[in-house]
Every structure is written in C-alpha cells, then in structure tokens.
C-alpha cells in the first residue's frame, strides 16, 4: 500500500493493477459533481504542465470523449523515451454517483507520431465518484496498467505512483479552493 498524509491511497492488487482512493472537498459550497466531465481534463492539464506537454480533447458529447496526452520527457537523461497516451472516456451520471470508464484506444484526433515519442502504458480505468452532497466527492478507482514495450518494475511502478499522487494532490487543492462567481 502506498499512502501519504493527504489521504491518497494507492494499493497494489498485483503488478499493474491498483486501487486508488481519495476524496475531494470544496470549501466554498461549489457543486463539484457538476464540473466532472470530458472537459475536466483541461483543468488537470493546466495544473500539471510540468508533467504534461500537450493535451488534445475530442468531445464527442457531454458523456463521451477522447484524449491525446503527451507526457513531459521527464527521464531523458536516464535513457527513457518520452511517452504519449490516447484514451477513450465515458461518464455515466446517476443520482449521487458519476461512473467513469476510460481505456487506452485508437482515437480520431490527429497527433504527432514519431520514433522519439512512444506509446505509454495501456490501461483500463473503472472509477466510481460518490457524491453524498454538493461539495464532497469520494473517488474509488481500479486502474489496470500494462506496457507493450517496457516491463513494470518496482522502479517504474514507484515513478508512476509518485506522478499520480502529485496530479491528484494538485487537483484536490484546486477543488478545495474553487469558487464560482455569479
């Protein structure tokens, strides 16, 4: 189990399969359930430009979309390639839940392809976001990662977990302080 003081829990079921749990609380009574959707990835990108070089979004409709993410070339000095990922995502809204399913897939967006940037891990994500009230969300995710070109080692696993926690922590801080002016 990988846990730190900000209540982000990442638990390995087996190599490449993880349970991720955390919560969002908004200090200003903003209905944060309503901002979860295809375009929310823009917020994640803006908060993490030191980790993500490029984001493209194809919003198919309010519940379906495609993403292209080119990650920053973080470990160039160690000989690691730069990675990108293409993702299809679906949001299913229920009364007090948002169910999010994402998976690596081919997408209709055009993006740069060259030998210097390689496809990152393939993944499937099943996420349940419980919304007991307007300003509180609980997130439970099962994330399955598998690499076609690189074996998952303890070193690579720790890097992925550290980056994931950094992204979640920034997102939690953003949501906590979010205000909407009318």
C-alpha atoms as a printed R data frame, in Angstrom:
    type eleno elety resid chain resno       x      y       z
1   ATOM     1    CA   UNK     A     1   0.000  0.000   0.000
2   ATOM     2    CA   UNK     A     2   1.237  3.457  -0.917
3   ATOM     3    CA   UNK     A     3  -0.261  6.139   1.346
4   ATOM     4    CA   UNK     A     4   0.781  9.593   2.415
5   ATOM     5    CA   UNK     A     5  -0.623 12.275   4.710
6   ATOM     6    CA   UNK     A     6  -3.121 13.715   2.241
7   ATOM     7    CA   UNK     A     7  -5.402 10.648   2.243
8   ATOM     8    CA   UNK     A     8  -4.495  9.416  -1.223
9   ATOM     9    CA   UNK     A     9  -4.350  5.635  -1.046
10  ATOM    10    CA   UNK     A    10  -2.895  3.580  -3.873
11  ATOM    11    CA   UNK     A    11  -2.969 -0.135  -3.185
12  ATOM    12    CA   UNK     A    12  -1.433 -2.724  -5.485
13  ATOM    13    CA   UNK     A    13  -3.618 -5.780  -6.119
14  ATOM    14    CA   UNK     A    14  -0.848 -7.187  -8.317
15  ATOM    15    CA   UNK     A    15   1.769 -5.669 -10.612
16  ATOM    16    CA   UNK     A    16  -0.074 -3.343 -12.929
17  ATOM    17    CA   UNK     A    17  -3.423 -3.443 -11.072
18  ATOM    18    CA   UNK     A    18  -4.124 -0.747  -8.472
19  ATOM    19    CA   UNK     A    19  -6.946  0.505  -6.278
20  ATOM    20    CA   UNK     A    20  -6.812  4.281  -5.945
21  ATOM    21    CA   UNK     A    21  -8.936  6.088  -3.327
22  ATOM    22    CA   UNK     A    22  -9.164  9.741  -2.350
23  ATOM    23    CA   UNK     A    23 -11.740 12.436  -1.683
24  ATOM    24    CA   UNK     A    24 -12.424 15.985  -2.829
25  ATOM    25    CA   UNK     A    25 -13.920 18.625  -0.575
26  ATOM    26    CA   UNK     A    26 -14.800 22.138  -1.675
27  ATOM    27    CA   UNK     A    27 -14.521 24.845   0.956
28  ATOM    28    CA   UNK     A    28 -16.922 27.205  -0.855
29  ATOM    29    CA   UNK     A    29 -20.043 25.046  -1.370
30  ATOM    30    CA   UNK     A    30 -19.479 24.652  -5.119
31  ATOM    31    CA   UNK     A    31 -21.367 21.709  -6.636
32  ATOM    32    CA   UNK     A    32 -18.215 19.928  -7.765
33  ATOM    33    CA   UNK     A    33 -20.119 16.940  -9.186
34  ATOM    34    CA   UNK     A    34 -21.281 19.236 -12.000
35  ATOM    35    CA   UNK     A    35 -17.747 20.070 -13.130
36  ATOM    36    CA   UNK     A    36 -16.730 16.412 -13.595
37  ATOM    37    CA   UNK     A    37 -16.880 15.626 -17.307
38  ATOM    38    CA   UNK     A    38 -14.930 15.385 -20.550
39  ATOM    39    CA   UNK     A    39 -13.621 18.971 -20.312
40  ATOM    40    CA   UNK     A    40 -12.363 18.496 -16.732
41  ATOM    41    CA   UNK     A    41  -9.141 17.117 -18.239
42  ATOM    42    CA   UNK     A    42  -8.316 20.736 -19.216
43  ATOM    43    CA   UNK     A    43  -8.073 21.550 -15.502
44  ATOM    44    CA   UNK     A    44  -5.777 18.574 -14.894
45  ATOM    45    CA   UNK     A    45  -3.582 19.694 -17.797
46  ATOM    46    CA   UNK     A    46  -3.393 23.326 -16.614
47  ATOM    47    CA   UNK     A    47  -2.419 22.219 -13.095
48  ATOM    48    CA   UNK     A    48   0.252 19.801 -14.350
49  ATOM    49    CA   UNK     A    49   2.059 21.436 -17.264
50  ATOM    50    CA   UNK     A    50   5.343 20.373 -15.685
51  ATOM    51    CA   UNK     A    51   4.229 16.746 -16.221
52  ATOM    52    CA   UNK     A    52   2.096 17.000 -19.383
53  ATOM    53    CA   UNK     A    53   3.467 18.612 -22.561
54  ATOM    54    CA   UNK     A    54   0.324 18.527 -24.654
55  ATOM    55    CA   UNK     A    55  -3.375 17.733 -24.375
56  ATOM    56    CA   UNK     A    56  -5.910 17.371 -27.172
57  ATOM    57    CA   UNK     A    57  -9.593 16.707 -26.497
58  ATOM    58    CA   UNK     A    58 -12.277 15.449 -28.834
59  ATOM    59    CA   UNK     A    59 -15.577 15.993 -27.012
60  ATOM    60    CA   UNK     A    60 -17.969 13.604 -28.738
61  ATOM    61    CA   UNK     A    61 -20.874 14.591 -26.479
62  ATOM    62    CA   UNK     A    62 -21.326 15.568 -22.817
63  ATOM    63    CA   UNK     A    63 -20.614 11.987 -21.662
64  ATOM    64    CA   UNK     A    64 -18.016 10.737 -24.161
65  ATOM    65    CA   UNK     A    65 -14.654 11.954 -25.291
66  ATOM    66    CA   UNK     A    66 -11.172 11.170 -26.481
67  ATOM    67    CA   UNK     A    67  -7.854 12.458 -25.176
68  ATOM    68    CA   UNK     A    68  -4.351 12.644 -26.508
69  ATOM    69    CA   UNK     A    69  -1.766 13.261 -23.777
70  ATOM    70    CA   UNK     A    70   1.930 13.766 -24.450
71  ATOM    71    CA   UNK     A    71   3.816 13.497 -21.186
72  ATOM    72    CA   UNK     A    72   6.829 15.654 -20.406
73  ATOM    73    CA   UNK     A    73  10.146 13.974 -21.224
74  ATOM    74    CA   UNK     A    74  10.995 13.537 -17.546
75  ATOM    75    CA   UNK     A    75  13.752 10.916 -17.665
76  ATOM    76    CA   UNK     A    76  15.584 11.750 -20.877
77  ATOM    77    CA   UNK     A    77  18.929 11.755 -19.027
78  ATOM    78    CA   UNK     A    78  18.303  8.153 -17.923
79  ATOM    79    CA   UNK     A    79  17.577  6.999 -21.462
80  ATOM    80    CA   UNK     A    80  13.810  6.664 -21.093
81  ATOM    81    CA   UNK     A    81  11.742  7.749 -24.102
82  ATOM    82    CA   UNK     A    82   9.019 10.374 -23.999
83  ATOM    83    CA   UNK     A    83   5.537  8.849 -23.761
84  ATOM    84    CA   UNK     A    84   2.091  9.633 -25.083
85  ATOM    85    CA   UNK     A    85  -1.288  8.071 -24.454
86  ATOM    86    CA   UNK     A    86  -4.596  8.009 -26.330
87  ATOM    87    CA   UNK     A    87  -7.720  7.460 -24.272
88  ATOM    88    CA   UNK     A    88 -11.451  6.998 -24.792
89  ATOM    89    CA   UNK     A    89 -13.539  8.066 -21.810
90  ATOM    90    CA   UNK     A    90 -17.205  7.691 -20.844
91  ATOM    91    CA   UNK     A    91 -19.120  9.366 -18.000
92  ATOM    92    CA   UNK     A    92 -22.381  7.885 -16.675
93  ATOM    93    CA   UNK     A    93 -24.236 10.169 -14.279
94  ATOM    94    CA   UNK     A    94 -26.537  8.710 -11.670
95  ATOM    95    CA   UNK     A    95 -28.321 10.385  -8.735
96  ATOM    96    CA   UNK     A    96 -25.384 10.589  -6.311
97  ATOM    97    CA   UNK     A    97 -22.663  8.988  -8.451
98  ATOM    98    CA   UNK     A    98 -20.609  9.557 -11.535
99  ATOM    99    CA   UNK     A    99 -19.176  6.397 -13.067
100 ATOM   100    CA   UNK     A   100 -16.156  6.969 -15.285
101 ATOM   101    CA   UNK     A   101 -14.701  4.370 -17.610
102 ATOM   102    CA   UNK     A   102 -11.531  5.040 -19.543
103 ATOM   103    CA   UNK     A   103  -9.272  2.923 -21.661
104 ATOM   104    CA   UNK     A   104  -6.353  3.236 -23.973
105 ATOM   105    CA   UNK     A   105  -7.645  3.051 -27.516
106 ATOM   106    CA   UNK     A   106  -7.227  4.401 -31.009
107 ATOM   107    CA   UNK     A   107  -8.819  7.822 -31.355
108 ATOM   108    CA   UNK     A   108  -9.949 10.091 -34.172
109 ATOM   109    CA   UNK     A   109  -7.792 13.054 -33.105
110 ATOM   110    CA   UNK     A   110  -4.682 13.700 -35.148
111 ATOM   111    CA   UNK     A   111  -1.431 13.909 -33.205
112 ATOM   112    CA   UNK     A   112   2.312 13.839 -33.704
113 ATOM   113    CA   UNK     A   113   3.763 10.388 -34.330
114 ATOM   114    CA   UNK     A   114   7.482  9.835 -34.485
115 ATOM   115    CA   UNK     A   115  10.091  7.382 -33.264
116 ATOM   116    CA   UNK     A   116  11.175  9.651 -30.395
117 ATOM   117    CA   UNK     A   117   7.783  9.573 -28.681
118 ATOM   118    CA   UNK     A   118   6.494  6.100 -27.823
119 ATOM   119    CA   UNK     A   119   3.095  4.900 -26.707
120 ATOM   120    CA   UNK     A   120   2.918  4.791 -22.926
121 ATOM   121    CA   UNK     A   121   1.155  2.171 -20.867
122 ATOM   122    CA   UNK     A   122  -2.144  0.739 -21.980
123 ATOM   123    CA   UNK     A   123  -4.739  0.959 -19.264
124 ATOM   124    CA   UNK     A   124  -8.312  0.353 -18.277
125 ATOM   125    CA   UNK     A   125  -9.867  2.522 -15.584
126 ATOM   126    CA   UNK     A   126 -13.119  1.977 -13.731
127 ATOM   127    CA   UNK     A   127 -13.925  4.825 -11.384
128 ATOM   128    CA   UNK     A   128 -16.886  5.481  -9.102
129 ATOM   129    CA   UNK     A   129 -17.245  9.023  -7.804
130 ATOM   130    CA   UNK     A   130 -19.731  9.135  -4.920
131 ATOM   131    CA   UNK     A   131 -21.359 12.478  -4.235
132 ATOM   132    CA   UNK     A   132 -23.038 12.468  -0.788
133 ATOM   133    CA   UNK     A   133 -23.553 16.237  -1.040
134 ATOM   134    CA   UNK     A   134 -22.736 19.081  -3.409
135 ATOM   135    CA   UNK     A   135 -19.297 19.950  -2.055
136 ATOM   136    CA   UNK     A   136 -17.886 16.492  -1.302
137 ATOM   137    CA   UNK     A   137 -16.751 13.662  -3.603
138 ATOM   138    CA   UNK     A   138 -15.278 10.246  -2.808
139 ATOM   139    CA   UNK     A   139 -13.309  8.590  -5.568
140 ATOM   140    CA   UNK     A   140 -12.648  4.838  -5.871
141 ATOM   141    CA   UNK     A   141 -10.760  3.679  -8.936
142 ATOM   142    CA   UNK     A   142  -9.426  0.400 -10.226
143 ATOM   143    CA   UNK     A   143  -6.578  1.101 -12.631
144 ATOM   144    CA   UNK     A   144  -5.030 -1.645 -14.747
145 ATOM   145    CA   UNK     A   145  -1.740 -0.748 -16.458
146 ATOM   146    CA   UNK     A   146   0.161 -2.879 -18.906
147 ATOM   147    CA   UNK     A   147   3.084 -1.969 -21.120
148 ATOM   148    CA   UNK     A   148   3.741 -3.490 -24.505
149 ATOM   149    CA   UNK     A   149   7.313 -2.284 -24.642
150 ATOM   150    CA   UNK     A   150   8.571 -1.989 -21.039
151 ATOM   151    CA   UNK     A   151   8.134 -4.446 -18.140
152 ATOM   152    CA   UNK     A   152   6.624 -2.975 -14.975
153 ATOM   153    CA   UNK     A   153   9.376 -2.958 -12.376
154 ATOM   154    CA   UNK     A   154   9.380 -1.643  -8.809
155 ATOM   155    CA   UNK     A   155  11.251  1.440 -10.074
156 ATOM   156    CA   UNK     A   156   8.740  2.190 -12.836
157 ATOM   157    CA   UNK     A   157   5.821  1.472 -10.508
158 ATOM   158    CA   UNK     A   158   7.127  3.966  -7.927
159 ATOM   159    CA   UNK     A   159   7.584  6.641 -10.592
160 ATOM   160    CA   UNK     A   160   4.017  6.153 -11.883
161 ATOM   161    CA   UNK     A   161   2.596  6.233  -8.349
162 ATOM   162    CA   UNK     A   162   4.553  9.369  -7.426
163 ATOM   163    CA   UNK     A   163   3.331 11.170 -10.554
164 ATOM   164    CA   UNK     A   164  -0.264 10.013  -9.987
165 ATOM   165    CA   UNK     A   165  -0.210 11.273  -6.390
166 ATOM   166    CA   UNK     A   166   1.249 14.612  -7.474
167 ATOM   167    CA   UNK     A   167  -1.558 15.086 -10.018
168 ATOM   168    CA   UNK     A   168  -4.258 14.104  -7.503
169 ATOM   169    CA   UNK     A   169  -2.820 16.334  -4.772
170 ATOM   170    CA   UNK     A   170  -2.817 19.375  -7.083
171 ATOM   171    CA   UNK     A   171  -6.362 18.596  -8.185
172 ATOM   172    CA   UNK     A   172  -7.539 18.258  -4.572
173 ATOM   173    CA   UNK     A   173  -6.046 21.674  -3.707
174 ATOM   174    CA   UNK     A   174  -7.663 23.250  -6.760
175 ATOM   175    CA   UNK     A   175 -11.106 21.791  -5.965
176 ATOM   176    CA   UNK     A   176 -10.832 22.739  -2.278
177 ATOM   177    CA   UNK     A   177 -10.255 26.404  -3.155
178 ATOM   178    CA   UNK     A   178 -12.593 26.607  -6.164
179 ATOM   179    CA   UNK     A   179 -15.087 29.444  -6.178
180 ATOM   180    CA   UNK     A   180 -17.629 30.323  -8.813
181 ATOM   181    CA   UNK     A   181 -18.597 33.967  -9.179
182 ATOM   182    CA   UNK     A   182 -22.140 34.734 -10.278
